[in-house]
Amino acid sequence: MENPGLHKGLWSHLSGGLWHATGSTGLRGIVDDKEIRVAVGDRYRGSFCRCKGCVSLFDFGPTAEDVTLQFEHWCGWFGHQQKERTAIWLEIDRASVVEGLMDAQRTREAKDEAMDQWRAEGRTREPGIQLIAGVEACHKGPIPLATVTDVLLVDQHYREVHCRVGKPNDDIFQRIGAFGSDLQPHEEHPLADAIRRARAKYTKEP
């Protein structure tokens, strides 16, 4: 797929890869459990991947699809969804998880099949069908921490500021803390809230 509008340096890291986006709390759970688990609780109840018992991933590989307003569908995972200044993206070794993986194309097809079945049964749209357009992939069941090859940190407000910090070893939270402590202060533009409301009215922000 084409760069959807990200800083070129950041896109050069993401392009072609398989990723899981999280925050510091999520990463703490992943490190403690030694695996990335299927989402639970109140968040992402309408997620197609969660409905199927799968971990949600971003797949920027060969079956990713360019769609209208591509970046609007998933820009929230650069810190907004995590409610944190530093977004944490975990790079997954595709070859290590291929047996349980539905890549971006197969995930789209599976969602379409589910929709066709629900329509055939005379049912209306219901929870469990939300999909990040063009790039979401599903992995059946947990993903071992050992398959994470690198951690990419991204500043929510200045996405040109990003850094690979290596595998999530014992000192990963010190590395994340050091990255965050070096970030410059951010002052939101006075019109930012009005802009967000206008965008939410005319786009489908995550």
Helices and strands as residue ranges (DSSP letters): H 8-14, E 18-22, H 24-33, E 35-36, H 48-51, E 54-59, G 70-73, G 75-77, E 86-92, H 94-97, G 98-100, E 101-102, H 104-120, E 136-140, E 143-144, G 145-147, E 148-155, E 162-164, H 172-181, H 192-202
